[in-house]
Structure formats: structure tokens, C-alpha cells
Amino acid sequence: MPHIQQLEPHVADLIAAGEVVERPASVVKELMENAIDAAAATVTVEVQHGGMTLIRVTDDGCGIAAGEAETAFLRHATSKIRSEYDLEAIGTLGFRGEALAAISAVSRVELLTRAQGAQLGIALSLEGGAVVARDEAGCPQGTTMVVRDLFYNTPARLKFMKKDAAEGAACFAMVQRVALSHPEVSVKFLRDGKQELRTPGDGKLQSALYAVLGRDLALGFVPVGGSGEEMTVAGFTSLPTCCRGTRGYQHFFVNGRYVKSRTMTAAVEEAYANQKMVGKFPGCVLHLNTRLNAVDVNVHPTKQEVKFGSEKRVFDAVYYAVKSALEADRTRPQLEGGARERPLRAAVRDTAAPSQTAFRNQTAQAFRQEHGSPALPLRDVTAPKQPPCPDARGGTASARPVPQAPAAAVGASGAGAPGCAAVPAPPRPLRAPAAPEEDRAAAPAPAPEPWRMAGEVLHTYIIVEQGDKILLIDKHAAHERLNFDRLKAEGYQPMVQALLTPVVFTPPAEEGAALLAQLPLLRRFGFEAEEFGGGALIVRAAPGDVAAGEIEGVLTELAGRLLITGRADPEAARDALLHTMACKAAVKGGQRNGPQELQRLAEAVMDGTVKYCPHGRPVAIELTRQQLEKRFGRA
């Protein structure tokens, strides 16, 4: 039999390095986190050949004392914790003291650092974890860490590296995440001598969002803010029409740390239920801040997975914050130029009186004669009125205040005068204080901007003229949403039908256990199921709206909700059954309808009752006068 023996320190170090240093992006992550923990204001990351030949991270943080430079590369050497009690409330990104030891064990490392207040710095060179040179050096305050020839002494790991382009892209993605996690730090990234990213480091998450995602994509995001249960949520989330075919645009941060969280992912996507298209996923940049002892970050070597003290509280905090942001948005997709691209608008007074309702039946000529040429502001009829921003001269400007969404605090208005830009107003917090009765009574209710139904084309799209824009309304999508909301409001009691041939299927063990623990809940939804032995379930009855071939999929989805959230949301589970009923009862594209039916659908869209169909498709698209004139060469 094989004998048990202790591994050589060098071999043990290589094994430990394999847990922390998976690829060049892992090195970038660890070094950037060290820079942020050192209170750096600027961090520069340079990589060559995907980071395999060179990774250089430079910061202006507090630096390392000359007498502690060598100690920093020993295993379990750290300045961030002192005792076991510090592990109960970790507030730094790093804490284990393994990163530098792991990196130096599989590369050639050069360190140049000068501590605050020191006259000279220290230059250190290591190969395979061993110090080969040490000299005093003149250098600015901060730290520069150079990692060369990664995995040069571990050919087994080296052969699994991807092409330089793929490894460089992974490094870039890691830098982007760190930039979004700490908008107060100016981050610069250079790949093979070319600058690919620079964030301003002004402390505004919106600025970092624009720098990382780009203007066109960032325009499709709306601000998120909410608080409750000793947690705050801040950031941005995409409009339902700006969802993507991948979850790659979802970024979650807990107390400033980038994490991968099934709970937070599920909460965000649940908030988009009945608003996004099937197969599309929302993008988001969300910061969850909570008590340090309410989250355990010491559950994974790379620290990208965390464990919450209460998964349900986290789910609810994220869900309601995102849901509130989506409900507060009143914009519509445009035919060209992106969902959020809007010019700055002049603030004018709406002169429409509450009694002006005849315009809906007017001709185009009469409409223009009464209300003037179509030069009204490009406003959504359902958008709340915003007070003008004070400009530097004490007057007023036409733009809306920019919502400040810092990573560390949300829920209450920040101090200081906000900037101005054409972006939506921030959503209300989860627990907003009620306005005094006298204030509510004194606040005048806006009169909506005049509009008229101009007709229908292709027996599918309703044409509405409003101010300086034209709206095309999909009558099937609008009617489907009306039906869906009506069915939800009335309550759904499923018509249960017995199956001539019971459905038997074997779900994964965890999903099966979750379903068996909630058999009464399944009966509430119209499913008569029981255990069939060997991990299988047998379903003898189901709602009349669910085909036999769909039963397994519906129950599996319900089990997934149980596992992720710890409970099944009856509303969400019921919604899936209502989609089919609402769609079947809605008017179809190509179907002829009378003017009164079309008018009713147009009113539901224009007053904000209907925004998206239950499957997430938009019900209305805007075409502005400016876009038309550009097409005809008039602009």
C-alpha cells in the first residue's frame, strides 16, 4: 500500500497556487484588489500577450514598508486580519495572505514599492517564490508589481492556457468588473501598448458605467435604489427592450466585492417577469451593501462566491429595488437611435386643460389648428413632471438631475447639488416616507399631452400622433397585456382536468425533494402529484391550460424557484399559466377591428396602463419628427 508522507514545501506551494491563480486574469484580480485595499486612487494595469509574458499593476496607495517586502510573499502573511475574530466581519477585498505567495510560486515577480513617509523604496525580484535580488530604489509612493512568464515552471498548467486574445479578453473583463466595483478609483487598462479603458474615478457609478459599457449600451440602463432589512441596493439595470441573449452583462457586488450569486441573479430576472422576451436576459450593475457579519466571503479560494446569512432578505431587497426602477420608467423604444437616446428638451408649460378630450376624434388639420404646429416637447405622456435644475447663474436649465448611485449608499438623497443630464428620475426607495397631507393636496396633477389616433395600418398597427412624434402600437401585444392584467386582478382558479395517461418523470434529486415538500402548493396550482418511487414523480391531474407535454417543464421551473428563493412565488408561478389564456383571447395581427376597439387599446397605451406584453415585447415604438426629417433629407 502507498505510504503517507508530507509534501515538499515547493510542491505544496504549486498546489496552493493552482487554487488561486487559474489564469492571467486571476493575477490581475488579486493585484488590483491589493491596490484598492491599499487605498489607491489610481490603478494602471498593463498586459502583454494575454498576460502570459507580462502583467504590470501600478498604484498610488500606501505602499509596503521596506522591512516587510519579503514577508509579503510568504504564505498566510497579511496586514488585513490579526485574529480569528476578524474573520467574522471582513471589510477588505483580500485577507488570506495567499495571493502574492501563489503568484510568485508560478512566475517571475518584480516588486517596486515605497511606503508613505519613507525616503527610499525597495526593489525586490523573485523566481518561483524565492528572492533572487533586493535593492533600495527611488520611486514614487505606491506599489508596482510586475509578473513575467506566468506558469513557466508548471508546464502542465501552461498547456491549458488559451490563445493570447482570449486570455487578454479575460483580463480586460476582470479590470472592467473592478472598475465597476469601485467607481472612486481611476482605472486604466493597456493591452499590448494600446489603452482600452480609463475611468474617471469621480466616485459616480454612472461615470464608470459609461466608461466600461460604452454610451450606446449605457443609455439603455435606468437607475436602481432601495433599502430595507439592514441592506441597501444601488446601481443600474437595463430596460426590458435592452435585454441581451446572455447573462454576461450582469454584474453583482456585495460590500464592494464582485460576486457570482444565484440568489441575486434570480431576483433580478424575477423582477423582469412578464416584461422581457423569452431567451433574453437583463443587464445590470448592482451594489448590495449589508452588515459585514451578514455575509461570509471565506467560502471559495477566489472569493467570488459568498454565503448570505439570509438568502430571502437578499432576494427581496434586490427584487423590489429592480422592480421599482422598472415601474418608474416611462420611456418607449424608438424606431432608430436606441431605446434611451433622447435630445435635451426645453421645459415648457403644458397648456392642455382637463376638459380637452375632443382631440381624439379630430382630423389632423383641426388638431394642428387648435394646438399649433407639432413643436411640443418630446415628452412621454405618462412621464412625471420634473422640477428644472438650477444652473450656475441662479436660473433654470432644461435637463433633469443626474441620479447619483454610489456603490456605498442608497435609499436617501445625497448631499450636494446633482449634475444635469437627460436621464430618467431615480426610482422611489423601497420604504419612502409619506408626504404630508397638505403637500399632497397642494401638488397639482399634470394634464397629459394631447394626442390623437390617426388610423391603422396593415390591420396590425395603430398610428397615434402626439406632439412632435408618431407612435406605432401593436394591437395584439397591447390587448394581450390588458387580458393578462385583468386575469391576474380577478384571480385565477385553475380548471383541473384528470389525465388519461399520467405523466411520470424523474427530476434531479434537489428539485424532486423541493416539489415533494410543497405538494399542497402544487395542488393550489392545479397539479395532483405524488411520489412514484426511485426519485420519480407521477402527475395525475393538471390545469386545463397546461398541455401534457408541458407539465414536466412547468414543474421543473417551479422547483427551481423553490431552490433559489427558498419559496415558490405563487404570483410568478400563476403568471406562466395566464400567458396562454391572455394570448388566445387577444385580437390578432391582420384581424379587422372597429374604431372603438382600436381607440380603447390606444388609450391603454397612452395613459401608461400598458407598456410591455406579457412576453416582454414592446407594445409601442416612437418615430420622432427629427428622425423623419433626417430620412427625407430635411434635417
Buried (B, 14 or more C-beta within 10 A) or exposed (E): EEEEEEEEEEEEBBEBBBEBBBBBBBBBBBBBBBBBBBEBEBBBBBBBBBBBBBBBBBBBBBBBBBEEBBBBBEBEBBBBBEEEEBBEEBEBBBBBBBBBBBBBBBBBBBBBBBBEEBEEBBBBBBBBBEBEEBEEBEBEBBBBBBBBBBBBBBEEBBEEBBEBEEBBBBBBEBBBBBBBBBBBBBBBBBBEEEEBBBBBBEBBBBBBBBBBBEEEBBBBBBBBBBBBBEBBBBBBBBBBBBBBEEEEBBBBBBBBBBBEBBBBBBBBBBBBBBBBBEEBBBBBBBBBBBEEEBBBBEEEBEBBBBEBEBBEBBBBBBBBBBBBBBEBBBBBBBBEBBBBEBEEEEBEEBEBEEEBEEBBEBEEEEBEEEBEEBEBEBBBBBBEEEEBBEEEEEEEBBBBBBBBBBBBBBBEEEEEEBBBEBBBBBBEBBEEEEEEEEEEEEEEEBBBBBBBBBEBEEEBBBBBBBBBBBBBBBBBBBBBBBBBBEBBEEEBEBEBEEBEEBBEBEBEEEBBBBBBEBBEBBEBBBBBBEEBEEEEBBBBBBBEBBEEEBBBEBBBBBBBBBBBBEEBBEEBBBBBBBBBBBBEBBBBEEEEBEEEBBBBBBBBBBEEEBBBBBBBBBBBBBBBBBBBEEEEEEE
